[in-house]
Amino acid sequence: MIKKKKGSWKFRYFYKTNAFFYSFANHSKLQVVLSLSSCKLTGDLPGFLQYQFRLVGVDLSHNNLTGSFPNWLLENNTRLEILLLRNNSLMGQLLPLGPNTRINSLDISHNQLDGQLQENVAHMIPNITSLNLSNNGFEGIIPSSIAELRALQILDLSTNNFSGEVPKQLLAAKDLEILKLSNNKFHGEIFSRDFNLTGLLCLYLGNNQFTGTLSNVISRISWLWVLDVSNNYMSGEIPSWIGNMTLLRTLVMGNNNFKGKLPPEISQLQRMEFLDVSQNALSGSLPSLKSMEYLEHLHLQGNMFTGLIPRDFLNSSNLLTLDIRENRLFGSIPNSISALLKLRILLLRGNLLSGFIPNHLCHLTEISLMDLSNNSFSGPIPRCFGHIRFGETKKEDNVFGQFMYWYELNSDLVYAGYLVKHWEFLSPTYNEKDEVEFVTKNRHDFYRGGILEFMSGLDLSCNNLTGEIPHELGMLSWIRALNLSHNQLNGSIPKSFSNLSQIESLDLSYNKLGGEIPLELVELNFLEVFSVAYNNFSGRVPDTKAQFGTFDERSYEGNPFLCGELLKRKCNTSIEALTLFL
């Protein structure tokens, strides 16, 4: 909104396309806030900004601006408090600035800036409260003077090439609330005696080379919401005092060398939303986590947990992801799992589970990914699996998508970093984007973020399943991957499989299936991987057109009674007669 008062222009809020702002090139009295975020701007920063001297907030984020960091913008506008240049293509090093005592929020993340941070950073921006340098190419050590920024509350240095040890002075910054050092090359024992960040709300240390144990210095942080130490070289046991940190909502400790049992005291973290202790050397039985009523994502995979899945294992009506694959769990799937009605991802692969696949799993109608492979399940495939959604996601289910839609309509309400401070940083489950592994197209792929939202699949391979393939599975029109290989299934391929319109990977190999391959399968336009190898199929293989033109004889090997040009085996009268006989 722009108002003219006493011959001057009062600039309250400005948000237009790049074709509109040039009309302001002759006005040097714009005040308060300039927002040209997501306006498809390219090249250097708009030239008219060189004539502005009273700006308090500037947001040029989410464009394709190039050039070096605009020191002149801070030097010209001595009242500037907020500068957001996130997600552009700025390059080069950060050159020394003259002291700017007004700037309190600086976001230059997601650019191509590099070099080392200036040692006198505390002299340049002494009153900064929020500093985001993430997703650039900065390198070297963190200057110890950064701890002299007494007003600093948010520091994000993640996803750069920083190295060395974290300065002791920074580890004693008691007013720091959010510290993100993830995805760098830091090393050393982070939780040493020098650690005294008692005011922290969120601590992200993932994907570095930190060592040591979870020292009890962490227990001094009474307000901690988020602790991420994943993908490091940390060791020792998970201490029982972790249960006293009752405000924790996100605890991510995967891919370390932790051992011992998962302490039962962890169940005292009743506000927990995201718990990941995957890929460690944890052992013993699974504790009951039924008191975690707000839990949304649980990752325990890749450990050595043994015993039965407890009947009272979980009680969260909010649970979206349950990943306990690659352990040594045995017995059957407890009925309590069927009460997790919002569950989207269920991964039990690579355990010693047995018995029939229970029909109560069909109560989980919101499931998009289910992996029960590499166990010892027997009996038939439940027919009711055809009534699970497997990817048929409703638009209103995408919470983050809803928020971004609201943001686009109300961008003036979230200017000046409100979105950054109150959504991205303080929403633990948004920051910790869920990531899962699922085998599809003969690959072990990891799915995360928006891709995970659209992935759907059912993997029942490598079990002892018997009986026919239920024709109801043909109702899964949104499923993208279906793997029933390495079982004892018999009968034919249901013709209803021609309704799997979104299928990309279909593996029925290594069973006892027979009859003809339905020619209607050529209508599956997205199919990239197809295998019926090592069964008892007979007759003509589907025409090599559309996607079936991309498959070779390996898709059909081990079926001596199949014929067709692709297999260099003519469909003569004797084979056709044999097909009718079979």
Number of C-alpha atoms within 10 A of each C-alpha: 9 12 10 9 8 6 6 12 16 16 18 13 18 19 18 14 13 15 10 9 14 11 9 13 14 10 13 17 16 23 19 18 23 23 20 20 24 17 17 15 21 14 13 14 19 15 10 15 20 15 16 18 19 18 25 20 23 24 22 23 24 19 19 19 22 17 15 17 17 15 13 11 19 21 15 16 21 17 19 24 23 24 25 22 24 23 22 22 21 26 17 15 17 17 14 14 16 12 18 20 16 18 24 19 22 21 21 22 24 21 22 20 24 17 16 18 19 18 15 17 19 19 19 17 22 21 21 24 19 23 19 20 21 24 21 23 20 26 17 15 18 22 18 16 16 23 21 17 20 16 16 23 20 22 20 20 22 24 21 21 20 25 17 15 16 20 17 16 16 22 20 16 23 18 17 26 20 24 22 20 23 24 21 21 20 25 16 15 19 24 18 17 12 14 20 20 22 21 19 24 23 24 21 21 24 23 21 21 21 24 18 15 19 21 16 14 15 19 16 15 17 16 17 23 23 26 21 22 23 24 21 21 20 22 16 15 17 20 17 13 13 20 18 14 20 18 17 25 23 26 23 22 25 23 21 21 19 25 16 16 19 22 17 13 16 23 19 17 24 20 18 26 22 24 21 20 23 24 22 21 20 24 17 15 17 20 18 18 21 17 19 22 18 19 26 21 25 22 23 23 24 21 21 21 26 17 15 18 23 16 13 15 17 23 19 21 16 17 23 20 24 23 22 24 25 22 22 20 23 18 15 17 21 16 13 16 22 18 16 21 18 19 25 24 24 22 23 23 24 21 22 20 26 17 16 17 20 17 14 16 23 18 19 22 19 22 26 26 25 22 22 22 25 21 22 21 26 18 16 18 22 18 14 16 21 18 16 19 23 27 23 16 17 9 9 9 10 12 11 12 13 12 11 12 12 11 14 10 9 11 15 14 10 14 20 21 18 11 15 15 15 11 14 13 19 17 16 21 16 14 14 18 13 20 15 17 16 22 18 20 18 11 9 10 12 12 16 15 13 12 10 19 16 17 18 25 25 25 22 23 24 21 21 21 26 18 16 17 22 19 15 16 23 18 19 25 19 21 26 25 25 25 24 23 24 21 21 21 25 18 17 19 20 16 14 17 21 18 18 25 20 18 24 21 21 22 22 24 24 21 22 20 24 21 19 20 20 17 13 14 20 17 16 19 15 15 24 15 19 23 20 24 21 21 23 22 27 21 23 23 21 18 16 15 11 13 19 20 12 12 17 14 13 13 17 22 16 17 17 14 20 24 22 16 12 17 15 9 13 13 16 11 9 9 17 17 11 12 18 12 7 12
